[in-house]
């Protein structure tokens, strides 16, 4: 008797990874989550988080021991942060793993496919990190689809408007206050209280080892100060919104310059746009009227999107 196969879809980012366990018929059996799964910043850690979340999902199903699902029955379909970087992807795929098979695309692509059920559409993620893409065509064909990505290169050189970026910029502002180059603000007070510092040297020491996740933990200070009318926080939020508006216009073809026939066709379709991530509610009211008119709610999750994509590509192979 042939063992049944199962699918686990993964949405893995810089803060956590979420998994969805399905049977071959597409019935959702359970969901779970674990720690960060950004293969660019920690390849081995990403794999361990995925394994941990997968084991939790299996454990959530009540079955007799003889019929318990094992990891070697599972086809892993993962949408992971950092998968857009070839060197990181190759390193991850070369890791030892317990799964029946592994297929990996970026978390950005998985989110876009899920949001639009595999059909043409644009998506901006703004959470711990930020990135955007537009998908044209249909995931049911190997020849008629493609992604066009914007951003997503990591906090040190990219990720504008993200939680990590807001936290980093808030720290920079705070250092300017300590240097008496700009006035104190509610944002400054909030950041100093959050990391428990009273001078510039303490602040520099505290954040010396920070990465996107740790800087992202300071983003709520920026949002709370912004909502209370803090001018310093308003500057950062408006800078982030300006960036997202530019990205949104580029995705929908309005400032792309020279366009291919596919891009022109996508414009004619009036592509829908999804804005997702932990900061989406902050930036959504600040998007242009044109982008607001395109906004739609995601139709499905990244986990469902990447499972559907992997199944379809296997059927077309």
N, C-alpha and C positions, 0 to 999 in steps of 0.2 A: 504494500500500500504506500502510495506516494504521500509524503508529509505535505500538509497544507502550507502555503506560503502566506506571508503577511507583509504589509507595508507600513513603514513608519515615515511620516513626513516631519521634517524638522525646520523650524524657523529659528536660526541661531544668530545672535547678535552680540554686542559688546557687554551687555548686562546679564542676559540669560538666554537659554534656549527652550523653546516650547516644542513638544512633540505630540503627534496624533497617530494613534495605532488603528489601522484598518485591516479588514480581511480582504480576500481577493475580490469579493463582490462590492467592495467600497463601503461596507458598513463600518461606522466608527465604533470602536470597541472601548477606547479610553484615551485620556489625554494626561500629560504630565509636563513638568518643567524642571530644569536644573540650572547650573551656573553658566557663565559666559561661554560662547562658542564662536569667537572671532579667530579664524585660522591665521589671520595675518599677525596678530599680536601673540598668540599662544596656540600653536598647532596641536601639540599633544593635549593641552588643556581642553581644546575644543572637542577633540575626540572623546576625552573622558567625560565631559559634560553630556555629550550625546548618548554615550553608553549608560550613564547614570539616569538620565531622563527616560531612556528606553526601558531600562529595568524597572523604573517606577511605573511606567505605563503598563508593563506586563503584570506587575504585582497587583495592580488595581483591578485586574480581572479575576473573578473568583472561579477557579476551575480545579478539578481533581488533579493530583500530582501527575498522573499518567498522561493527561492531555494538556499539561501546561505548555505555553508557548516558550520557545527558546530563541535566543538572538540569531542563531544560525538558520532560522526559518524566515528571517525578516529581510526584505529588500528595503534598504535605507535610501530615501529620497530626501536629500538635504539642501536647503537654501541657507547658505552661510555667509556671514560677513567675511570679507577678504577673499572670497572665491573669484573675484574679478582680477586678482593678481596671480598670473600664471605660476610664479615660483611658489607661492603659498599653496595654491591648489595642488600642484605636483607633490609637494612635501606632505600634504594631508592625505592624498590618495595612496602614498607609499607607506603610510602607517599600518601596522598590524591591526586588524579589527576582527570582531566575532560575527559580523553580519553575512548573510547569504550573498548580497551584492551591495555596492555603494554607487550612487549617482549624485553628483554635486553640481549645483548652480549657485549663483549669488543669492543672498537673502533678498536683495533688491528685485531680482528677476522673479523669484518665487512669490514675493508679495504682489508684484504687478500681475502675474498670471492668475493668482487667486482673486485679486480684486476685480478683474475683468473676465473671469471664467475662461481664460485662454484666448480671449478676443482682443482686438486692437484697443489700446488705451494707454494713458500716461499715469505715472505715480511718483509722488514725492514722499520719501520717508524722512521724518524729522524727530528723532528720539535722542538716544545717547550720541549717535552719529547722524549724518545726513547724507542722502544721495537721491538721485532721481533717474528715471528711465521712461522711455516710450516704447511700447511694443506694437509693431504693425504686422498685420497678417493674421494667421491662425495657428495655434499650437498643434493642430491636427495635420499639418503639412510640414515636411522637412525643408521645403524649398521656398515657401512664401512668407517666412516670418523673419524678423530680426529685432534686436534691441538697439537703442541709441541711448547710452548712459551719460549722466552728468554728475561730476563730483564722486564722493565716496573713496577718497584717497587716504583717509586717516586724519586725525586731529591735528597733527603737527604741520600739515600742509593743506588741509581741506576741511570738510565737515562744517562749513559755515552754517549758522543758524541753529545748529544742534545743541543738545544739552551740554555736551562736552565743551563746545565752543563758547556757549554762554558762561559756563563756569570759569573757563580760562580767561575770558575777557573781563569777567568780574574781578578776578584776582589781579589782572593787570591794572584795572581801575583802582583797586584798593592800594596797590603799591604807589600809584600816582598820588593818592591821598596822603599816604604816609610821607611821601617826599614833598608834600605841601604844594603840588603843582595843580591840583584841582580840589574843590571843596569837599568836605565830608558829605555823605549822603546816607539815606536809609539802606541802600544797597551795601555800602561800605560797612556799616554797623552789622548788618545781617551776616555778611561773609565772615567778618572777624569773630562774631559770636559763634558761628557754625564751626569754624576750625579752631576756636579758642586761642586767638593770638591778640597781642597788643602792640606789636611793632613789626616793621618790615622784615627784619631778620628772622623773626619767628615764623612769619608767613612764608617766606622763601624756603625755610627749612621744612615746614609742614607739607608744602606742595611739591617738593623736589622729586618725589617718586610717583607723583600722580600721573595716571593715564586717563583715557576717555571716561571710564566708568567713575573714577573719583572726582574728576572735574564736573561730570554730569550730575553728581550728587549735590553740587552747588547751584544747579539751574533753578531749583525751586525758590532759592533766595532771590534770584533775579525776577522770576515770575511774580512772586508775592510782592516784592518792592514795586514792580511795574503796576500791578493791580491797585496798589495804594498811592499811585501817582508820583513815584520817585522819578525825577528827571534823568538821573544817571542810568537807571534800569530801562527807562523809555528809549534812550539812545541805543542801547544794545538790542532791544526787541525790534525797534524800527530798522536797524541795520540788518538783522536777520530776515525780517519781512521783505526788505528790498532785494536781498539775495534770492529769496524764494520766488518773488515775483519775476525776477529775471530768468530764473531756471524754468518756471512755469511757462513763460512766454516762449522760451527756446524749445521746450518740449512740444508745444502745440504749433510750432512752425512759424511764429510771427517775427522772430528776429534771427532766423537761421542763416540769412544771406543766400548763397547759392543752394538750391534745393534739388534733390534727385526727384525723379518721377514718383517714387514711392512716398517721399515726404510730402509732395504736393497732393498726392492722393489722400494721404492721412489727414491733411488739412481739410479736404473736402468732406471728410467723414465727421468733422466737428468732434474730434476725439474727446471722450470723457476723461476726467482727471480725478484721481484720488489723492488726498492728503492724509497721511497716516503717521502714527508715532505719538509718543507721549506729549509732544509740544504742539500737535496739530490744532488743538482747541485754542491755543494762544495766538497762532499765526493766521488761522482761517479768516477771522474778521478783517485782517489787514491785507488780504489778497486783493488784486485789482478786480474791477467789476467783470471784466472779460473772463478771468479765471474762475471767479465765483460762479459764473453761469455754467461752467463746465463741470463743476464739482459733483461727484456722485459718491454714494457710500460703497465701500468694498462689498462685492458679492460673496466672497468667500475668503478663507484664511490663507496665509502663505503655505501652511502645512498641506492644506487640501490642494492648493495650486501646484505645488511641486510634485505631489503624488500623481495628480492627473497628467502632468507634463511627462513624467518618467514613463508612465504606462502607455501614453500615446506614442512617445518616441520608440518604445520597445515594439509596439505594434506596427510601426511604419518601417522599422529596420529590415 
